[in-house]
Amino acid sequence: MRKTVILFIGFLLAWTSSMAQSVLEPEADKKGRWGYVDEYGRVVIKHKYDDAFPFEGNVAIVRKGEKFGFIDRTGTLVGKI
């Protein structure tokens, strides 16, 4: 199971690294919830996560409670969280 997850992550990173990317940065709001903003500071992905990590290609790791998952640049969950 762990090998499968590692291979999946590696595949996603390799596949997405060659695509053109807009800048999306994780940002916390006043309540401590995390979301993503573009280079102009506009909210692109709502602040609804307990933690958010920078995008690697077209996916980023986010956390809600004790669970982690991947989102794409539109905020759509890729797999279960």
All heavy atoms as an XYZ file, in Angstrom:
650
protein
N       0.826     -1.191      0.000
C       0.000      0.000      0.000
C       0.871      1.256      0.000
O       0.621      2.179     -0.747
C      -0.916     -0.036      1.231
C      -1.745      1.190      1.414
S      -3.036      1.239      0.188
C      -3.953      2.625      0.722
N       1.895      1.271      0.851
C       2.756      2.447      0.932
C       3.504      2.665     -0.383
O       3.665      3.799     -0.828
C       3.729      2.283      2.088
C       4.515      3.528      2.356
C       5.337      3.396      3.591
N       6.048      4.643      3.789
C       6.471      5.076      4.928
N       6.269      4.367      6.006
N       7.103      6.211      5.013
N       3.953      1.570     -1.011
C       4.642      1.696     -2.301
C       3.719      2.299     -3.349
O       4.134      3.107     -4.170
C       5.147      0.338     -2.780
C       6.400     -0.124     -2.117
C       6.863     -1.412     -2.759
C       8.173     -1.863     -2.171
N       8.651     -3.099     -2.799
N       2.464      1.887     -3.324
C       1.487      2.401     -4.281
C       1.309      3.902     -4.106
O       1.270      4.642     -5.092
C       0.138      1.682     -4.097
O       0.339      0.286     -4.225
C      -0.871      2.154     -5.115
N       1.208      4.365     -2.873
C       1.034      5.796     -2.609
C       2.270      6.570     -3.067
O       2.149      7.608     -3.717
C       0.757      6.043     -1.106
C       0.784      7.527     -0.777
C      -0.571      5.438     -0.711
N       3.448      6.053     -2.767
C       4.686      6.729     -3.167
C       4.795      6.790     -4.687
O       5.153      7.819     -5.259
C       5.914      6.034     -2.546
C       5.899      6.256     -1.028
C       7.201      6.542     -3.157
C       6.916      5.457     -0.274
N       4.461      5.700     -5.372
C       4.489      5.694     -6.835
C       3.478      6.678     -7.413
O       3.753      7.373     -8.389
C       4.221      4.288     -7.370
C       5.355      3.288     -7.186
C       4.889      1.894     -7.581
C       6.566      3.703     -7.993
N       2.295      6.743     -6.805
C       1.255      7.664     -7.257
C       1.722      9.106     -7.117
O       1.577      9.910     -8.038
C      -0.033      7.426     -6.463
C      -1.136      8.370     -6.826
C      -1.799      8.251     -8.031
C      -1.510      9.389     -5.971
C      -2.824      9.114     -8.384
C      -2.527     10.268     -6.301
C      -3.179     10.131     -7.503
N       2.316      9.438     -5.983
C       2.814     10.791     -5.762
C       3.915     11.113     -6.770
O       3.931     12.191     -7.368
C       3.316     10.960     -4.316
C       2.140     10.913     -3.345
C       4.076     12.278     -4.151
C       2.545     10.829     -1.896
N       4.831     10.183     -6.964
C       5.901     10.394     -7.933
C       5.374     10.610     -9.335
O       5.846     11.486    -10.066
N       4.389      9.818     -9.718
C       3.777      9.970    -11.041
C       3.132     11.341    -11.186
O       3.314     12.022    -12.195
C       2.736      8.870    -11.270
C       1.934      9.071    -12.512
C       2.456      8.780    -13.756
C       0.649      9.580    -12.443
C       1.719      8.981    -14.911
C      -0.098      9.785    -13.583
C       0.442      9.486    -14.814
N       2.374     11.766    -10.176
C       1.720     13.074    -10.247
C       2.736     14.202    -10.363
O       2.559     15.130    -11.163
C       0.841     13.297     -9.013
C      -0.493     12.588     -8.993
C      -1.200     12.843     -7.665
C      -1.373     13.051    -10.135
N       3.786     14.133     -9.593
C       4.790     15.184     -9.631
C       5.510     15.223    -10.972
O       5.745     16.294    -11.528
C       5.788     15.014     -8.484
C       5.215     15.235     -7.086
C       6.272     14.943     -6.033
C       4.666     16.632     -6.925
N       5.859     14.058    -11.504
C       6.540     13.999    -12.797
C       5.628     14.482    -13.912
O       6.046     15.226    -14.805
C       7.013     12.581    -13.073
N       4.375     14.075    -13.870
C       3.421     14.428    -14.918
C       3.114     15.920    -14.928
O       2.995     16.544    -15.976
C       2.148     13.626    -14.723
C       1.060     13.965    -15.699
C       1.052     13.729    -17.041
C      -0.175     14.617    -15.405
N      -0.123     14.186    -17.592
C      -0.884     14.727    -16.614
C      -0.745     15.107    -14.242
C      -2.133     15.321    -16.674
C      -1.985     15.683    -14.311
C      -2.668     15.786    -15.521
N       2.991     16.503    -13.756
C       2.571     17.896    -13.683
C       3.713     18.887    -13.776
O       3.484     20.058    -14.046
C       1.808     18.162    -12.375
O       2.664     17.835    -11.278
C       0.534     17.360    -12.306
N       4.945     18.447    -13.582
C       6.057     19.398    -13.566
C       6.319     20.026    -14.924
O       6.920     21.098    -15.008
C       7.317     18.722    -13.042
O       7.721     17.707    -13.923
N       5.874     19.401    -15.999
C       6.144     19.935    -17.331
C       5.062     20.890    -17.826
O       5.205     21.481    -18.888
C       6.294     18.772    -18.320
O       5.080     18.069    -18.413
N       3.980     21.057    -17.096
C       2.879     21.912    -17.536
C       3.083     23.361    -17.088
O       3.704     23.629    -16.082
C       1.570     21.387    -16.965
C       1.220     20.026    -17.454
S      -0.364     19.549    -16.787
C      -0.679     18.131    -17.771
N       2.520     24.281    -17.858
C       2.580     25.693    -17.487
C       1.795     25.899    -16.196
O       0.756     25.285    -15.983
C       1.992     26.547    -18.597
N       2.300     26.795    -15.365
C       1.697     26.949    -14.053
C       1.474     28.413    -13.726
O       2.325     29.243    -13.995
C       2.613     26.338    -12.999
C       2.957     24.905    -13.247
C       4.129     24.463    -12.403
O       4.483     25.102    -11.436
N       4.733     23.376    -12.796
N       0.327     28.703    -13.120
C       0.119     30.023    -12.560
C       0.551     29.953    -11.096
O       0.609     28.891    -10.500
C      -1.362     30.412    -12.671
O      -2.153     29.506    -11.939
N       0.860     31.094    -10.539
C       1.343     31.132     -9.161
C       0.154     31.089     -8.211
O      -0.715     31.952     -8.253
C       2.176     32.415     -8.918
C       2.597     32.505     -7.467
C       3.368     32.447     -9.844
N       0.108     30.069     -7.371
C      -0.875     29.972     -6.296
C      -0.104     29.697     -5.017
O       0.658     28.743     -4.937
C      -1.880     28.841     -6.541
C      -2.871     29.021     -7.679
C      -3.794     27.815     -7.776
C      -3.692     30.278     -7.491
N      -0.311     30.547     -4.026
C       0.399     30.418     -2.757
C      -0.582     30.131     -1.632
O      -1.659     30.726     -1.578
C       1.148     31.716     -2.443
C       2.250     32.046     -3.414
C       3.420     31.085     -3.318
O       3.690     30.567     -2.213
O       4.064     30.855     -4.349
N      -0.214     29.240     -0.703
C      -1.075     29.013      0.454
C      -1.103     30.256      1.335
O      -0.100     30.966      1.462
C      -0.424     27.828      1.166
C       0.946     27.706      0.623
C       0.976     28.406     -0.694
N      -2.272     30.519      1.926
C      -2.433     31.688      2.788
C      -3.461     31.364      3.867
O      -4.477     30.728      3.597
C      -2.924     32.881      1.963
C      -3.239     34.094      2.811
C      -3.969     35.160      2.031
O      -5.153     34.953      1.701
O      -3.346     36.192      1.767
N      -3.195     31.802      5.084
C      -4.139     31.608      6.189
C      -5.007     32.856      6.339
O      -4.526     33.980      6.172
C      -3.393     31.332      7.487
N      -6.283     32.647      6.674
C      -7.152     33.785      6.943
C      -7.090     34.120      8.437
O      -6.303     33.538      9.191
C      -8.582     33.513      6.473
C      -9.279     32.381      7.220
O      -8.716     31.848      8.202
O     -10.393     32.003      6.813
N      -7.908     35.048      8.881
C      -7.895     35.487     10.289
C      -8.299     34.378     11.255
O      -7.940     34.411     12.419
C      -8.811     36.695     10.461
C      -8.317     37.923      9.736
C      -9.275     39.070      9.877
C      -8.786     40.255      9.066
N      -9.706     41.394      9.116
N      -9.051     33.402     10.776
C      -9.495     32.297     11.621
C      -8.504     31.137     11.631
O      -8.741     30.132     12.271
C     -10.860     31.800     11.150
C     -11.964     32.824     11.285
C     -13.278     32.267     10.792
C     -14.369     33.311     10.899
N     -15.651     32.809     10.391
N      -7.414     31.265     10.875
C      -6.411     30.211     10.835
C      -6.692     29.115      9.821
O      -6.022     28.091      9.808
N      -7.688     29.326      8.974
C      -7.992     28.354      7.908
C      -7.155     28.705      6.695
O      -6.896     29.863      6.412
C      -9.478     28.401      7.551
C     -10.415     28.177      8.721
C     -10.269     26.835      9.328
N     -11.127     25.915      8.592
C     -11.228     24.638      8.859
N     -10.527     24.119      9.823
N     -12.008     23.873      8.166
N      -6.749     27.672      5.952
C      -5.854     27.864      4.820
C      -6.578     27.739      3.490
O      -7.494     26.937      3.340
C      -4.729     26.831      4.870
C      -3.743     27.142      5.942
C      -3.830     26.796      7.262
C      -2.543     27.878      5.813
N      -2.751     27.275      7.960
C      -1.937     27.933      7.078
C      -1.905     28.488      4.744
C      -0.729     28.583      7.300
C      -0.700     29.132      4.967
C      -0.130     29.174      6.234
N      -6.133     28.544      2.531
C      -6.609     28.500      1.156
C      -5.471     28.942      0.259
O      -4.315     28.981      0.689
N      -5.778     29.308     -0.972
C      -4.740     29.701     -1.928
C      -5.108     31.005     -2.608
O      -6.269     31.235     -2.952
C      -4.547     28.609     -2.983
C      -3.929     27.364     -2.397
C      -4.715     26.396     -1.797
C      -2.553     27.169     -2.418
C      -4.154     25.251     -1.240
C      -1.985     26.031     -1.871
C      -2.782     25.078     -1.284
O      -2.218     23.962     -0.728
N      -4.098     31.850     -2.792
C      -4.278     33.127     -3.476
C      -3.355     33.175     -4.689
O      -2.322     32.503     -4.728
C      -3.994     34.321     -2.541
C      -4.995     34.370     -1.400
C      -2.567     34.287     -2.006
N      -3.733     33.999     -5.684
C      -2.885     34.160     -6.862
C      -1.849     35.254     -6.607
O      -1.754     35.800     -5.500
C      -3.719     34.440     -8.113
C      -4.476     35.759     -8.069
O      -4.231     36.596     -7.169
O      -5.329     35.955     -8.956
N      -1.088     35.587     -7.632
C      -0.004     36.560     -7.477
C      -0.505     37.961     -7.155
O       0.267     38.818     -6.725
C       0.901     36.584     -8.719
C       0.208     36.982     -9.994
C      -0.333     35.800    -10.799
O      -0.483     34.699    -10.248
O      -0.619     35.993    -11.987
N      -1.808     38.217     -7.336
C      -2.391     39.519     -7.029
C      -3.086     39.537     -5.667
O      -3.691     40.537     -5.296
C      -3.386     39.923     -8.124
C      -2.748     39.939     -9.493
C      -3.035     38.955    -10.421
C      -1.830     40.927     -9.843
C      -2.436     38.951    -11.668
C      -1.221     40.929    -11.088
C      -1.533     39.936    -11.993
O      -0.925     39.932    -13.227
N      -3.027     38.426     -4.953
C      -3.658     38.348     -3.634
C      -5.136     37.994     -3.671
O      -5.803     38.021     -2.644
N      -5.644     37.651     -4.848
C      -7.058     37.258     -4.973
C      -7.221     35.803     -4.546
O      -6.423     34.943     -4.931
C      -7.542     37.413     -6.409
C      -7.547     38.856     -6.885
C      -8.025     38.939     -8.304
N      -7.051     38.251     -9.164
C      -6.791     38.571    -10.415
N      -7.437     39.567    -10.985
N      -5.897     37.913    -11.118
N      -8.254     35.531     -3.770
C      -8.517     34.166     -3.325
C      -8.980     33.333     -4.506
O      -9.952     33.665     -5.182
C      -9.582     34.143     -2.202
C      -9.933     32.716     -1.826
C      -9.085     34.914     -0.986
N      -8.258     32.250     -4.774
C      -8.587     31.341     -5.868
C      -9.226     30.077     -5.307
O     -10.173     29.548     -5.876
C      -7.324     30.992     -6.688
C      -7.629     29.986     -7.777
C      -6.710     32.248     -7.281
N      -8.717     29.592     -4.192
C      -9.271     28.421     -3.507
C      -9.615     28.865     -2.090
O      -8.760     29.378     -1.359
C      -8.271     27.251     -3.500
C      -7.940     26.846     -4.946
C      -8.829     26.069     -2.712
C      -6.822     25.828     -5.068
N     -10.888     28.706     -1.707
C     -11.385     29.196     -0.423
C     -10.561     28.681      0.760
O     -10.009     27.594      0.722
C     -12.840     28.777     -0.226
C     -13.790     29.444     -1.176
C     -15.206     28.996     -0.904
C     -16.160     29.606     -1.903
N     -17.540     29.189     -1.665
N     -10.553     29.466      1.811
C      -9.857     29.121      3.051
C     -10.725     28.132      3.839
O     -11.604     28.540      4.587
C      -9.608     30.383      3.880
C      -8.686     31.350      3.220
N      -9.123     32.259      2.283
C      -7.357     31.522      3.345
C      -8.086     32.969      1.872
N      -6.999     32.538      2.499
N     -10.453     26.842      3.657
C     -11.265     25.824      4.319
C     -10.438     24.660      4.851
O     -10.993     23.684      5.342
C     -12.345     25.308      3.380
C     -11.818     24.672      2.098
C     -12.962     24.241      1.207
C     -12.451     23.652     -0.092
N     -13.562     23.211     -0.944
N      -9.124     24.765      4.798
C      -8.262     23.668      5.226
C      -7.542     24.021      6.521
O      -7.313     25.190      6.824
C      -7.242     23.346      4.133
C      -7.888     22.937      2.840
C      -7.960     23.801      1.763
C      -8.474     21.681      2.709
C      -8.582     23.432      0.579
C      -9.101     21.304      1.529
C      -9.143     22.186      0.474
O      -9.768     21.814     -0.690
N      -7.182     22.993      7.287
C      -6.420     23.184      8.515
C      -4.945     23.436      8.208
O      -4.236     24.026      9.018
C      -6.553     21.966      9.432
C      -7.990     21.795      9.922
O      -8.654     22.802     10.186
O      -8.440     20.642     10.022
N      -4.482     22.982      7.072
C      -3.113     23.212      6.633
C      -3.073     23.070      5.112
O      -3.874     22.326      4.538
C      -2.158     22.207      7.272
C      -0.727     22.712      7.353
O      -0.451     23.811      6.828
O       0.109     22.012      7.946
N      -2.174     23.785      4.478
C      -2.036     23.728      3.028
C      -0.567     23.897      2.675
O       0.132     24.712      3.269
C      -2.874     24.827      2.361
N      -0.118     23.122      1.720
C       1.274     23.144      1.299
C       1.365     23.709     -0.112
O       0.396     23.675     -0.866
C       1.852     21.723      1.351
C       1.848     21.159      2.747
C       0.743     20.475      3.238
C       2.941     21.335      3.570
C       0.735     19.965      4.521
C       2.939     20.829      4.871
C       1.838     20.143      5.345
N       2.535     24.226     -0.502
C       2.684     24.793     -1.853
C       2.404     23.761     -2.947
O       2.601     22.558     -2.750
C       4.160     25.220     -1.889
C       4.547     25.378     -0.465
C       3.750     24.366      0.297
N       1.972     24.262     -4.081
C       1.732     23.396     -5.230
C       3.048     22.872     -5.779
O       4.039     23.593     -5.864
C       0.985     24.146     -6.336
C      -0.494     24.127     -6.163
C      -1.124     25.105     -5.420
C      -1.261     23.125     -6.731
C      -2.495     25.086     -5.249
C      -2.625     23.090     -6.568
C      -3.243     24.073     -5.814
N       3.040     21.611     -6.138
C       4.127     20.963     -6.868
C       3.516     20.566     -8.202
O       2.755     19.605     -8.275
C       4.634     19.718     -6.134
C       5.330     20.015     -4.829
C       6.689     20.657     -5.026
O       7.294     20.459     -6.097
O       7.139     21.357     -4.109
N       3.784     21.355     -9.227
C       3.121     21.116    -10.496
C       1.674     21.556    -10.380
O       1.392     22.695    -10.037
N       0.761     20.634    -10.625
C      -0.667     20.967    -10.583
C      -1.395     20.413     -9.374
O      -2.623     20.437     -9.349
C      -1.352     20.477    -11.864
C      -0.997     21.342    -13.046
O      -0.769     22.541    -12.899
N      -0.921     20.752    -14.220
N      -0.680     19.891     -8.390
C      -1.324     19.370     -7.190
C      -0.659     19.925     -5.936
O       0.514     20.275     -5.942
C      -1.312     17.816     -7.134
C      -2.152     17.224     -8.236
C       0.094     17.277     -7.157
N      -1.451     20.006     -4.874
C      -0.943     20.430     -3.572
C      -1.536     19.514     -2.509
O      -2.642     18.982     -2.671
C      -1.319     21.873     -3.281
N      -0.808     19.356     -1.433
C      -1.287     18.563     -0.301
C      -2.006     19.505      0.658
O      -1.516     20.590      0.970
C      -0.119     17.867      0.416
C       0.583     16.911     -0.538
C      -0.600     17.142      1.661
C       1.866     16.319      0.020
N      -3.174     19.083      1.117
C      -3.948     19.834      2.107
C      -4.332     18.899      3.244
O      -4.349     17.681      3.085
C      -5.217     20.466      1.487
C      -4.853     21.548      0.485
C      -6.097     19.424      0.845
N      -4.640     19.514      4.418
C      -5.038     18.719      5.578
C      -6.326     19.274      6.152
O      -6.486     20.484      6.299
C      -3.952     18.766      6.651
C      -4.302     17.982      7.904
C      -3.200     18.031      8.935
N      -2.947     19.376      9.453
C      -3.618     19.929     10.464
N      -4.586     19.281     11.071
N      -3.312     21.151     10.864
N      -7.242     18.354      6.475
C      -8.459     18.663      7.224
C      -8.490     17.706      8.393
O      -8.597     16.493      8.194
C      -9.707     18.458      6.367
C     -10.117     19.649      5.564
C     -11.498     19.434      4.976
C     -11.986     20.676      4.289
N     -13.331     20.505      3.746
N      -8.363     18.236      9.601
C      -8.313     17.368     10.773
C      -7.067     16.513     10.722
O      -5.960     17.002     10.541
N      -7.252     15.215     10.838
C      -6.133     14.272     10.811
C      -5.889     13.697      9.417
O      -4.998     12.880      9.239
C      -6.409     13.120     11.790
C      -6.509     13.553     13.234
C      -5.201     14.089     13.777
O      -4.147     13.492     13.474
O      -5.209     15.110     14.479
N      -6.671     14.094      8.436
C      -6.584     13.504      7.101
C      -5.928     14.442      6.106
O      -6.127     15.650      6.138
C      -7.975     13.118      6.613
C      -8.630     12.070      7.479
C      -9.980     11.691      6.962
C     -10.592     10.619      7.860
N     -11.869     10.171      7.346
N      -5.142     13.856      5.206
C      -4.463     14.592      4.147
C      -5.015     14.167      2.797
O      -5.514     13.064      2.639
C      -2.955     14.289      4.172
C      -2.240     14.883      5.342
C      -2.223     14.243      6.561
C      -1.577     16.096      5.215
C      -1.556     14.778      7.654
C      -0.907     16.646      6.291
C      -0.895     15.983      7.511
N      -4.907     15.058      1.816
C      -5.326     14.739      0.464
C      -4.655     15.672     -0.523
O      -3.884     16.554     -0.151
N      -4.949     15.477     -1.798
C      -4.407     16.301     -2.871
C      -5.544     17.110     -3.485
O      -6.650     16.608     -3.639
C      -3.806     15.437     -3.985
C      -2.584     14.685     -3.579
C      -2.673     13.368     -3.178
C      -1.341     15.292     -3.606
C      -1.550     12.659     -2.826
C      -0.209     14.597     -3.250
C      -0.313     13.270     -2.856
N      -5.248     18.358     -3.848
C      -6.188     19.167     -4.631
C      -5.475     19.625     -5.893
O      -4.245     19.713     -5.928
C      -6.721     20.383     -3.845
C      -5.581     21.311     -3.419
C      -7.573     19.949     -2.671
C      -6.051     22.656     -2.880
N      -6.272     19.916     -6.929
C      -5.693     20.484     -8.132
C      -5.800     22.015     -8.059
O      -6.256     22.559     -7.051
C      -6.338     19.906     -9.392
C      -7.804     20.257     -9.540
O      -8.308     21.193     -8.861
O      -8.480     19.587    -10.351
N      -5.393     22.697     -9.106
C      -5.348     24.156     -9.097
C      -6.725     24.821     -9.135
O      -6.826     26.036     -8.997
C      -4.467     24.664    -10.240
C      -3.023     24.343    -10.009
C      -2.136     24.866    -11.126
N      -0.754     24.730    -10.735
C      -0.078     25.645    -10.044
N      -0.650     26.759     -9.700
N       1.178     25.440     -9.722
N      -7.778     24.028     -9.311
C      -9.124     24.588     -9.228
C      -9.738     24.357     -7.856
O     -10.840     24.806     -7.588
C     -10.051     23.941    -10.296
O     -10.214     22.563     -9.992
C      -9.498     24.125    -11.685
N      -9.023     23.634     -6.991
C      -9.525     23.340     -5.652
C     -10.267     22.031     -5.586
O     -10.793     21.665     -4.540
N     -10.308     21.289     -6.693
C     -11.001     20.002     -6.730
C     -10.140     18.942     -6.049
O      -8.950     18.833     -6.333
C     -11.290     19.597     -8.186
O     -12.056     20.624     -8.807
C     -12.048     18.272     -8.233
N     -10.756     18.200     -5.184
C     -10.059     17.135     -4.481
C      -9.704     16.020     -5.448
O     -10.531     15.564     -6.232
C     -10.953     16.597     -3.363
C     -10.321     15.706     -2.322
C      -9.209     16.423     -1.574
C     -11.379     15.223     -1.358
N      -8.440     15.594     -5.406
C      -7.954     14.488     -6.246
C      -7.819     13.299     -5.325
O      -6.850     13.177     -4.599
C      -6.599     14.853     -6.901
C      -6.112     13.707     -7.770
C      -6.697     16.135     -7.688
N      -8.804     12.429     -5.315
C      -8.822     11.318     -4.367
C      -9.495     11.741     -3.078
O      -9.985     12.850     -2.945
N      -9.500     10.864     -2.103
C     -10.166     11.139     -0.824
C      -9.248     11.908      0.105
O      -8.046     11.776      0.059
C     -10.568      9.825     -0.160
C     -11.635      9.075     -0.898
C     -12.030      7.836     -0.154
C     -13.120      7.090     -0.915
N     -13.514      5.879     -0.221
N      -9.863     12.703      0.980
C      -9.094     13.404      1.996
C      -9.215     12.652      3.307
O     -10.198     11.988      3.557
C      -9.551     14.865      2.157
C      -8.550     15.652      2.967
C     -10.918     14.947      2.770
C      -8.679     17.136      2.842
